[in-house]
Amino acid sequence: MLASDLVSDIPAYAKGFFKAEVLNRWTDLSPGDVTTLNAERDELISFLQQRYGFGRRRAASEADNFIAHVQNRVRLATEISGHTNPKINAA
């Protein structure tokens, strides 16, 4: 099974959080740098390749690790708040 099969995109309601986490992870970016990101794996891979000159494999690894981290944070936040989201819990 490919890593891309294990990592899906971020839910639509968490896109703002995703962008904030991108800024946290890559601190040299500005909010203007991430305005076009829509929390999609392939888009983040392309962004990392263009911005940092990463090869496809490195960019995919960075994106997969980052998206898994964000998904976990979103899942924990929804558990703590008492609200469950079937889309996250099914993942």
Secondary structure, DSSP 8 states (H G I E B T S, - for coil): --HHHH-----GGGHHHHHHHHHHHSTT--GGGGTT--S-HHHHHHHHHHHH---HHHHHHHHHHHHHHHHHHHHHHHHHHT---HHHHH-
